[in-house]
Amino acid sequence: MKKIILFVVLLVVSCLGGFSQVLNTAVAFTGLSTTNVQTAYLVIPSAKALTGNYTIALTVVPVNTSGTATVTAVPQASFDGTVWVSLNTTAVTVNNAGTVIPYGFNYDTAAYKYYRVALSSTGTGVTAFTGAFIIKKTV
């Protein structure tokens, strides 16, 4: 009997641990830095494909480490995790020559399966980034 209970508990824990995105819970992006002229991507670790249409939010939190780089952010989405499209036609400046501005993107009908934020740096400097992905509700 103890073996069966242990097996059931392990099965439940393994099923719960397999999903990185849960409704109404923030999932931290993998932290990274941009240096000088560079493009990098804030991504969800172990992202699972979303099924359904959700209201989502993506947050970007920059920290100017050194210099006066300018960094812009553009949320991107994909149906297959390979081909990405920008969700905004205009990039948002999150580091303006050393002055950082945390930013949140909200989408009421986000039907894609995968999401990330593209960060493009110009100038000279290092900017560290964190942020989160939040599924707010099913549409």
C-alpha positions as CSV (number, residue, x, y, z in Angstrom):
1,M,0.0,0.0,0.0
2,K,2.8,2.4,0.8
3,K,4.4,1.8,-2.6
4,I,1.1,2.6,-4.4
5,I,0.7,5.8,-2.4
6,L,4.3,6.8,-3.1
7,F,3.8,6.0,-6.8
8,V,0.7,8.2,-7.0
9,V,2.4,11.1,-5.2
10,L,5.4,10.9,-7.5
11,L,3.1,10.7,-10.6
12,V,1.2,13.9,-9.5
13,V,4.4,15.8,-8.7
14,S,6.0,14.9,-12.0
15,C,2.8,16.0,-13.9
16,L,2.7,19.3,-12.1
17,G,6.4,20.0,-12.6
18,G,6.2,19.6,-16.3
19,F,4.3,22.8,-17.0
20,S,6.1,26.1,-16.8
21,Q,3.0,28.3,-17.5
22,V,0.1,28.2,-15.2
23,L,-3.1,30.3,-15.2
24,N,-2.7,33.5,-13.0
25,T,0.9,32.6,-12.1
26,A,4.0,34.6,-13.2
27,V,6.8,32.6,-14.8
28,A,10.2,34.3,-14.7
29,F,12.0,34.7,-17.9
30,T,15.6,33.4,-18.0
31,G,17.7,36.5,-17.0
32,L,20.2,37.9,-19.4
33,S,22.3,40.9,-20.3
34,T,22.8,42.9,-23.5
35,T,26.2,44.4,-24.2
36,N,26.9,47.2,-26.7
37,V,25.3,46.4,-30.1
38,Q,23.5,43.1,-29.5
39,T,20.1,41.4,-29.9
40,A,19.0,39.0,-27.2
41,Y,15.8,37.2,-26.2
42,L,14.0,36.9,-22.8
43,V,12.6,33.4,-23.0
44,I,10.5,31.2,-20.7
45,P,12.5,28.3,-19.4
46,S,11.1,24.9,-20.4
47,A,8.2,26.6,-22.2
48,K,5.2,24.4,-23.1
49,A,3.0,25.2,-26.1
50,L,-0.2,27.0,-25.0
51,T,-3.4,25.6,-26.3
52,G,-6.3,28.1,-26.4
53,N,-6.7,31.8,-26.5
54,Y,-5.6,33.7,-23.4
55,T,-5.2,37.2,-22.0
56,I,-1.4,37.4,-21.3
57,A,1.1,39.9,-20.0
58,L,4.9,40.1,-20.5
59,T,7.0,42.2,-18.3
60,V,10.5,43.5,-18.9
61,V,12.7,44.8,-16.0
62,P,16.0,46.4,-17.0
63,V,18.9,47.3,-14.8
64,N,21.6,49.6,-16.3
65,T,24.9,47.9,-15.3
66,S,27.3,50.2,-17.0
67,G,27.5,52.7,-19.9
68,T,24.8,54.5,-21.8
69,A,23.4,51.9,-24.1
70,T,19.9,52.3,-25.5
71,V,17.8,49.1,-25.5
72,T,14.4,48.5,-27.1
73,A,12.0,45.6,-26.4
74,V,9.5,44.0,-28.8
75,P,7.3,41.0,-27.7
76,Q,7.3,38.1,-30.2
77,A,5.1,35.1,-30.7
78,S,5.3,31.8,-32.6
79,F,3.0,28.9,-33.5
80,D,5.9,26.4,-33.7
81,G,8.8,27.9,-31.6
82,T,10.9,28.4,-34.7
83,V,9.3,31.2,-36.8
84,W,8.7,34.3,-34.7
85,V,6.5,37.4,-35.4
86,S,6.6,40.7,-33.6
87,L,3.4,41.5,-31.7
88,N,4.1,45.3,-31.8
89,T,4.9,47.3,-34.9
90,T,7.0,49.8,-32.8
91,A,9.7,48.9,-30.3
92,V,9.5,50.2,-26.7
93,T,12.6,51.9,-25.3
94,V,13.4,50.2,-21.9
95,N,16.9,51.7,-21.4
96,N,17.5,55.2,-22.8
97,A,21.2,56.0,-22.5
98,G,21.4,54.7,-18.9
99,T,17.8,55.6,-17.8
100,V,15.9,52.4,-17.4
101,I,12.1,52.0,-17.6
102,P,10.4,48.7,-16.6
103,Y,7.6,47.9,-19.0
104,G,4.6,45.6,-19.3
105,F,2.9,44.4,-22.5
106,N,-0.7,43.2,-22.3
107,Y,-2.6,41.3,-25.0
108,D,-6.3,40.5,-24.6
109,T,-6.4,37.9,-27.3
110,A,-3.1,36.1,-27.6
111,A,-3.7,32.9,-29.6
112,Y,0.0,31.9,-30.2
113,K,1.7,28.9,-28.5
114,Y,5.1,30.5,-27.6
115,Y,6.2,33.9,-26.4
116,R,9.4,35.8,-25.9
117,V,10.7,39.4,-25.8
118,A,13.4,40.6,-28.3
119,L,15.8,43.1,-26.8
120,S,18.0,45.2,-29.2
121,S,20.9,47.2,-27.8
122,T,22.8,50.0,-29.4
123,G,25.5,52.2,-28.1
124,T,28.0,51.3,-25.4
125,G,27.0,49.7,-22.1
126,V,25.6,46.6,-20.4
127,T,21.9,46.2,-19.4
128,A,20.7,43.2,-17.3
129,F,17.2,42.0,-17.8
130,T,14.6,40.0,-15.9
131,G,10.9,39.8,-16.4
132,A,7.9,37.5,-16.4
133,F,5.2,35.9,-18.5
134,I,1.7,35.8,-17.0
135,I,-1.4,34.0,-18.4
136,K,-4.3,36.1,-17.0
137,K,-7.4,34.2,-18.1
138,T,-8.9,32.2,-20.9
139,V,-10.7,34.3,-23.5
